[in-house]
């Protein structure tokens, strides 16, 4: 008999009507046909939650008014959820995830891990005490050419890394849109919901995680200068950070949400003693590779020169763009492979890779260190791990 491939049952906390990131997670979970959304606590408002469930095709008896009730009820069902996606504002990530972790339900959490470092440490402890798989959706680490770049560094193709340059400028917070009630801006600029970091926590963590993911370098210390250029804004909207890595490599990170003319300009440059690479998120299917003393080479996703690490997460032939949604989908599919292996009592397949709790706590510690350094006139500080 041919084995039937059953979709994993997915629940969601947050992500109701009008929520951007919830829709992204739902689309990503279905791209490789690994999950089916069957339950959710979509809003703090029962009415909005019920309406969201109806729109999403979730049965009324599996639309919950609290994540605690959801975790308890789903754990008790024979057809309960296999995994839950946490897509709330930052300050609710841990409270929402905790009851699911306690019941052995796998957790896929949006980044950053939490709003505050002490809570991130408690989150880590809860994950370590649980039998659940935990994943953090740093989606850019799912891009095929980022996997290519990581493998190139690991193989020594670039030689010893000397310089790392990461930047992530946007311009959507150039004006005081939070005072006008713009939903995404309102919570991202609110310390109670976003945490101590604004721009550095929202997108700076993406740039930092990408640099760490590709190079494997361990950060020793940093110096940061954070600004809030828009009058009255309570969190930073621009950040400059100097990075010092173990082994002698140096780096710089710039993130900004007031850089007029930039939409989503995440970029990473890595320079070793043998070669350099450059990748830009707005052209994610291209990776520039320059061996010292030779002409620049353009590597394309799925094209000539693609390595095994990139090929295993490439879905369509070269020349057909893959990007943002597929990056999230790669994280979801990698987690699905891990869940299926765990359910079968088998080892996770070789090559399966996704950000986890260590990436999460390091990201929050990075934001905390940047804030501490900036408050101390740009003093050198280390991560509080």
ZAMARGU-4260 file (C-alpha; in steps of 0.2 Angstrom, whole numbers, plus 5000, padded with zeros to 4 digits):
<rodrens>
0) 5000/5000/5000 | 5005/5018/4997 | 5007/5028/5013 | 4996/5043/5014 | 5005/5059/5018
5) 4994/5067/5031 | 4996/5086/5034 | 5002/5091/5051 | 4988/5100/5062 | 4993/5118/5065
10) 4986/5130/5077 | 4989/5149/5078 | 4989/5161/5092 | 4987/5179/5086 | 4986/5183/5067
15) 4967/5188/5066 | 4959/5200/5055 | 4970/5214/5049 | 4986/5205/5055 | 5000/5205/5042
20) 5012/5192/5049 | 4998/5180/5053 | 4993/5179/5035 | 5012/5177/5030 | 5013/5162/5042
25) 4997/5154/5035 | 5003/5155/5017 | 5020/5149/5021 | 5014/5134/5031 | 5004/5128/5015
30) 5017/5132/5001 | 5024/5114/5003 | 5008/5107/5009 | 5014/5101/5026 | 5001/5109/5037
35) 4983/5112/5039 | 4976/5126/5050 | 4963/5118/5062 | 4963/5129/5078 | 4967/5146/5084
40) 4965/5160/5097 | 4966/5173/5084 | 4962/5189/5094 | 4960/5195/5112 | 4943/5200/5106
45) 4931/5185/5106 | 4920/5193/5092 | 4935/5197/5081 | 4943/5179/5085 | 4927/5171/5080
50) 4925/5181/5064 | 4943/5177/5060 | 4941/5158/5063 | 4925/5159/5051 | 4935/5167/5038
55) 4949/5155/5039 | 4938/5139/5039 | 4942/5135/5057 | 4927/5126/5065 | 4919/5136/5079
60) 4922/5124/5093 | 4941/5126/5089 | 4941/5145/5090 | 4947/5149/5107 | 4946/5165/5118
65) 4962/5162/5127 | 4978/5153/5123 | 4978/5143/5139 | 4961/5136/5135 | 4967/5132/5118
70) 4982/5123/5124 | 4973/5113/5137 | 4958/5108/5125 | 4970/5104/5110 | 4981/5093/5121
75) 4966/5083/5126 | 4960/5079/5109 | 4964/5064/5099 | 4965/5075/5084 | 4974/5089/5093
80) 4986/5101/5085 | 5004/5095/5081 | 5011/5112/5082 | 5006/5130/5086 | 5012/5146/5077
85) 5014/5161/5089 | 5011/5177/5079 | 5007/5190/5093 | 5016/5206/5097 | 5033/5203/5106
90) 5027/5204/5124 | 5015/5190/5122 | 5027/5177/5113 | 5032/5168/5129 | 5015/5169/5139
95) 5007/5162/5123 | 5020/5148/5120 | 5022/5142/5138 | 5006/5132/5140 | 5009/5123/5123
100) 5027/5119/5128 | 5021/5112/5144 | 5009/5100/5135 | 5022/5094/5122 | 5015/5104/5108
105) 5028/5110/5095 | 5030/5129/5094 | 5034/5140/5079 | 5037/5157/5085 | 5039/5174/5076
110) 5054/5184/5080 | 5061/5192/5091 | 5059/5178/5105 | 5052/5190/5118 | 5052/5209/5122
115) 5064/5208/5137 | 5079/5198/5141 | 5074/5191/5158 | 5058/5184/5149 | 5069/5177/5135
120) 5079/5167/5148 | 5063/5160/5155 | 5057/5155/5138 | 5073/5146/5135 | 5071/5137/5151
125) 5053/5132/5146 | 5059/5125/5129 | 5073/5115/5137 | 5061/5107/5150 | 5049/5103/5136
130) 5049/5088/5124 | 5043/5101/5111 | 5052/5106/5095 | 5055/5125/5095 | 5058/5136/5080
135) 5060/5154/5077 | 5055/5161/5060 | 5070/5171/5055 | 5064/5168/5038 | 5079/5176/5028
140) 5089/5161/5034 | 5078/5150/5023 | 5083/5158/5007 | 5092/5146/4996 | 5107/5158/4992
145) 5109/5161/5011 | 5111/5143/5013 | 5123/5143/4999 | 5133/5157/5007 | 5133/5148/5024
150) 5140/5132/5015 | 5153/5142/5006 | 5160/5150/5022 | 5159/5133/5031 | 5169/5124/5017
155) 5183/5138/5018 | 5179/5144/5001 | 5181/5162/5007 | 5196/5158/5019 | 5196/5166/5037
160) 5183/5179/5038 | 5189/5196/5041 | 5175/5209/5039 | 5156/5207/5040 | 5144/5221/5034
165) 5126/5219/5038 | 5112/5233/5035 | 5094/5234/5035 | 5086/5251/5030 | 5068/5255/5028
170) 5059/5271/5027 | 5041/5267/5033 | 5043/5276/5050 | 5050/5292/5043 | 5035/5301/5049
175) 5025/5299/5066 | 5013/5287/5059 | 5010/5278/5076 | 5001/5294/5082 | 4989/5292/5067
180) 4984/5275/5073 | 4994/5265/5060 | 4992/5247/5068 | 5009/5240/5064 | 5018/5256/5069
185) 5008/5258/5085 | 5014/5242/5094 | 5032/5242/5086 | 5035/5259/5094 | 5027/5255/5111
190) 5040/5249/5124 | 5026/5239/5133 | 5023/5228/5118 | 5039/5229/5108 | 5052/5229/5122
195) 5067/5240/5124 | 5072/5241/5106 | 5063/5248/5092 | 5071/5247/5075 | 5086/5237/5082
200) 5073/5224/5088 | 5062/5224/5074 | 5074/5223/5059 | 5091/5225/5067 | 5089/5207/5074
205) 5086/5201/5056 | 5103/5208/5050 | 5112/5202/5066 | 5105/5184/5064 | 5109/5183/5046
210) 5127/5188/5049 | 5129/5175/5062 | 5120/5162/5052 | 5131/5164/5037 | 5148/5166/5045
215) 5146/5156/5061 | 5156/5169/5070 | 5154/5172/5088 | 5151/5190/5094 | 5163/5195/5108
220) 5157/5213/5111 | 5149/5228/5102 | 5147/5247/5103 | 5130/5254/5098 | 5123/5271/5094
225) 5104/5272/5094 | 5093/5286/5089 | 5075/5291/5089 | 5075/5304/5075 | 5056/5307/5075
230) 5051/5319/5089 | 5041/5310/5103 | 5045/5292/5097 | 5049/5282/5112 | 5060/5269/5104
235) 5075/5270/5092 | 5072/5271/5073 | 5090/5271/5068 | 5105/5261/5074 | 5124/5260/5071
240) 5133/5245/5079 | 5151/5240/5078 | 5154/5222/5080 | 5170/5213/5087 | 5170/5194/5084
245) 5180/5180/5091 | 5195/5176/5081 | 5198/5194/5076 | 5185/5197/5063 | 5176/5214/5063
250) 5159/5220/5058 | 5147/5234/5056 | 5128/5234/5057 | 5116/5248/5052 | 5097/5247/5053
255) 5085/5261/5050 | 5067/5264/5048 | 5069/5282/5043 | 5081/5279/5028 | 5070/5288/5014
260) 5070/5278/4998 | 5073/5261/5006 | 5059/5249/5006 | 5066/5233/5013 | 5085/5234/5009
265) 5092/5220/5019 | 5110/5217/5013 | 5125/5206/5019 | 5143/5207/5014 | 5156/5195/5020
270) 5175/5197/5016 | 5187/5183/5019 | 5206/5182/5015 | 5202/5172/4999 | 5186/5179/4993
275) 5170/5190/4996 | 5152/5187/4994 | 5137/5200/4993 | 5118/5196/4994 | 5103/5208/4994
280) 5086/5203/5000 | 5077/5213/4986 | 5087/5203/4973 | 5087/5186/4983 | 5090/5175/4969
285) 5107/5182/4966 | 5123/5180/4975 | 5139/5189/4970 | 5155/5179/4973 | 5173/5187/4970
290) 5188/5177/4973 | 5203/5188/4976 | 5211/5194/4959 | 5197/5187/4949 | 5182/5195/4940
295) 5165/5195/4950 | 5155/5180/4948 | 5136/5180/4948 | 5128/5164/4956 | 5109/5162/4954
300) 5097/5152/4963 | 5095/5135/4955 | 5108/5140/4942 | 5126/5134/4938 | 5137/5134/4953
305) 5123/5131/4966 | 5128/5120/4980 | 5119/5106/4989 | 5114/5117/5003 | 5104/5128/4992
310) 5097/5115/4981 | 5089/5106/4995 | 5078/5121/4999 | 5075/5127/4981 | 5058/5123/4974
315) 5057/5130/4956 | 5069/5131/4941 | 5081/5145/4940 | 5074/5162/4933 | 5058/5160/4942
320) 5059/5171/4958 | 5058/5164/4975 | 5058/5176/4990 | 5050/5181/5006 | 5035/5169/5008
325) 5046/5155/5002 | 5059/5159/5015 | 5046/5157/5029 | 5040/5141/5020 | 5057/5134/5021
330) 5057/5136/5040 | 5040/5128/5041 | 5045/5113/5030 | 5061/5110/5039 | 5051/5110/5056
335) 5039/5098/5048 | 5053/5086/5044 | 5059/5087/5062 | 5041/5084/5069 | 5038/5069/5057
340) 5055/5061/5062 | 5051/5064/5081 | 5034/5056/5079 | 5041/5041/5071 | 5055/5040/5084
345) 5068/5043/5071 | 5083/5055/5070 | 5080/5072/5062 | 5086/5070/5044 | 5103/5076/5040
350) 5104/5094/5033 | 5087/5100/5041 | 5091/5117/5048 | 5080/5130/5056 | 5083/5144/5069
355) 5079/5138/5087 | 5079/5144/5105 | 5098/5149/5105 | 5096/5160/5090 | 5081/5168/5099
360) 5089/5172/5116 | 5105/5178/5107 | 5094/5190/5097 | 5086/5197/5112 | 5103/5198/5121
365) 5109/5208/5106 | 5095/5221/5107 | 5098/5222/5126 | 5117/5225/5123 | 5114/5238/5110
370) 5103/5248/5121 | 5115/5246/5136 | 5129/5252/5125 | 5120/5267/5118 | 5114/5272/5135
375) 5132/5272/5140 | 5138/5283/5126 | 5143/5269/5115 | 5154/5259/5127 | 5160/5242/5123
380) 5148/5228/5130 | 5146/5210/5129 | 5130/5200/5127 | 5121/5194/5143 | 5119/5176/5139
</rodrens>
